[in-house]
């Protein structure tokens, strides 16, 4: 592996020259390099690995990379629209306000990353591992999420409208004030999850879901379908009081 450190590269042709020079010798790693504002649009490469690099505002539109690995790097405001990097690895990166519309990242590992405020319209995250990542305020309603792993992910104030999670076991997922309109959580087991303030409607399904491990507020949940759902007494009490003004009291103990 060839390692380049502490370089500043903003020209796509120069980056391509580095990659081509190492094409016959093996993999290339850029470490602690500065790519801020770089124009790498339409670049195609078999492999690209970046570690502790800065790509603030970089242009990676239409990038094609068979083996992409980026770790502990900053891609704030970077443009990865229509990038094609199946099975990529993005680990511990900051992609706040990044642009990933139409990006093909299916089967990728996107863990411990911050994508808050990112534009992910029509992105493909099929089968992706999103564990520990943040999607605060992101509209994911048109993102392909089938088969994705979302353990410990933060979707607070995000839109997951219309997505299905049937039969999954969700652990540590934050859905506070998220838009869950039309979502299907039938048979889902919630463990240490937060749904306080989440928006639900009559098309949101929690049938047969185990909600005992979820923090919920009855005021919002009352609109959803809850047939056969398993809940704690205090959750049911909150639901009934907020929805109908009925106080559920415990039976008096005999003296």
HELIX and SHEET records of a PDB file:
HELIX    1   1 UNK A   12  UNK A   21  1                                  10    
HELIX    2   2 UNK A  218  UNK A  221  1                                   4    
HELIX    3   3 UNK A  233  UNK A  244  1                                  12    
SHEET    1   A 6 UNK A   2  UNK A   5  0                                        
SHEET    2   A 6 UNK A  28  UNK A  31  1                                        
SHEET    3   A 6 UNK A  44  UNK A  51  1                                        
SHEET    4   A 6 UNK A  64  UNK A  71  1                                        
SHEET    5   A 6 UNK A  89  UNK A  91  1                                        
SHEET    6   A 6 UNK A 109  UNK A 111  1                                        
SHEET    1   B 3 UNK A 169  UNK A 171  0                                        
SHEET    2   B 3 UNK A 189  UNK A 194  1                                        
SHEET    3   B 3 UNK A 210  UNK A 215  1                                        
END                                                                             
